[in-house]
Amino acid sequence: QVQIVESGGGSVQPGGSLRLSCAASTSDFMIYAMGWYRQVPGKLRELVARITTGGQTVYGDPAKGRFTISSDNAKNTVYLQMNSLKPEDTAVYYCGVTEAGIGTLHWGQGTQVTVSS
């Protein structure tokens, strides 16, 4: 089982910044990776950024050059620093926790990010 707690969402103006945090508590598995994904109505959930416990990172195209993912493995916590936000970044952002071995992906409840004037 896993408990996933997300925080840091909110409303900002274009060009502004937000930092999302996700903390995971697991009982039955080891974590392989944690990351952030986003979804808007009518579209598929897409990768924003992911980081493994070994420090390997993957960024989705919209995040490259603007967002940075980091982690604290001792706390099972991942951070997403989002800079130069654009209106098209508006979405529900979900924390995803990938367990080692079987690779099952577990989701947080999501946090709203709104970028508008």
C-alpha positions as CSV (number, residue, x, y, z in Angstrom):
1,Q,0.0,0.0,0.0
2,V,1.0,3.6,-0.6
3,Q,0.0,7.0,0.7
4,I,0.7,9.9,-1.6
5,V,0.4,13.5,-0.5
6,E,0.7,16.3,-3.0
7,S,1.0,20.0,-2.3
8,G,2.0,23.3,-3.9
9,G,-0.6,23.7,-6.6
10,G,-2.4,27.0,-7.1
11,S,-3.1,29.9,-9.4
12,V,-0.3,32.1,-10.9
13,Q,0.1,34.6,-13.7
14,P,1.9,33.8,-16.9
15,G,5.7,33.9,-16.3
16,G,5.3,33.0,-12.6
17,S,6.6,30.0,-10.7
18,L,5.3,27.2,-8.5
19,R,6.9,24.4,-6.7
20,L,5.0,21.1,-6.3
21,S,5.9,18.6,-3.6
22,C,4.9,14.9,-3.4
23,A,5.6,12.7,-0.4
24,A,5.1,8.9,-0.5
25,S,4.7,6.4,2.3
26,T,4.9,2.8,1.3
27,S,4.6,-0.4,3.3
28,D,4.8,-3.3,0.8
29,F,7.3,-2.2,-1.9
30,M,10.4,-0.2,-2.7
31,I,10.1,2.8,-4.9
32,Y,11.8,2.9,-8.3
33,A,10.8,6.3,-9.4
34,M,8.6,9.2,-8.6
35,G,7.3,11.9,-11.0
36,W,4.7,14.4,-12.1
37,Y,2.1,14.0,-14.8
38,R,-0.6,16.3,-15.9
39,Q,-4.0,16.0,-17.6
40,V,-6.6,18.4,-19.0
41,P,-10.2,17.4,-20.0
42,G,-10.4,15.4,-23.2
43,K,-6.7,14.6,-23.3
44,L,-4.5,11.8,-22.1
45,R,-2.4,12.1,-19.0
46,E,1.1,13.1,-20.0
47,L,4.5,12.9,-18.5
48,V,5.9,16.2,-17.1
49,A,9.0,14.9,-15.4
50,R,10.2,11.7,-13.6
51,I,13.2,10.9,-11.4
52,T,14.5,7.5,-10.3
53,T,16.0,6.7,-7.0
54,G,19.3,6.6,-8.9
55,G,18.9,10.1,-10.0
56,Q,18.0,9.5,-13.6
57,T,15.6,12.1,-15.0
58,V,13.2,12.2,-17.9
59,Y,11.3,15.3,-19.0
60,G,8.3,15.7,-21.2
61,D,8.7,18.1,-24.1
62,P,6.6,20.9,-22.5
63,A,8.7,20.9,-19.4
64,K,12.2,21.0,-21.0
65,G,14.1,24.1,-20.1
66,R,11.5,25.4,-17.7
67,F,10.8,22.8,-15.1
68,T,13.3,20.9,-12.8
69,I,12.6,17.8,-10.9
70,S,14.5,16.8,-7.8
71,S,14.1,14.3,-4.9
72,D,15.0,13.4,-1.4
73,N,15.2,9.7,-1.3
74,A,15.4,9.5,2.5
75,K,12.0,11.2,2.7
76,N,10.5,9.5,-0.4
77,T,9.8,13.0,-1.6
78,V,9.9,14.6,-5.0
79,Y,9.8,18.3,-6.0
80,L,8.9,19.9,-9.2
81,Q,10.1,23.5,-9.7
82,M,8.0,25.1,-12.4
83,N,9.3,28.4,-13.8
84,S,8.1,30.6,-16.7
85,L,4.7,29.2,-16.5
86,K,2.3,29.5,-19.5
87,P,-1.5,29.3,-19.8
88,E,-1.1,26.0,-21.5
89,D,0.5,24.6,-18.4
90,T,-2.9,24.8,-16.7
91,A,-3.9,21.2,-15.7
92,V,-4.4,18.8,-12.9
93,Y,-1.0,17.6,-11.9
94,Y,-0.7,14.1,-10.5
95,C,2.2,12.6,-8.6
96,G,3.0,9.1,-9.8
97,V,5.0,6.6,-7.7
98,T,6.5,3.6,-9.6
99,E,7.3,0.6,-7.5
100,A,10.5,-1.4,-8.0
101,G,10.3,-4.9,-9.6
102,I,6.8,-5.1,-11.0
103,G,6.7,-1.5,-12.0
104,T,3.1,-0.7,-10.9
105,L,2.3,3.0,-11.1
106,H,0.4,4.5,-8.2
107,W,-1.3,7.9,-8.3
108,G,-1.9,10.8,-6.0
109,Q,-5.3,12.6,-6.0
110,G,-4.0,15.4,-8.1
111,T,-3.4,19.1,-7.5
112,Q,-4.7,21.9,-9.7
113,V,-2.3,24.3,-11.4
114,T,-3.9,27.3,-13.1
115,V,-1.9,29.9,-15.1
116,S,-3.9,32.9,-16.2
117,S,-4.0,36.7,-16.3
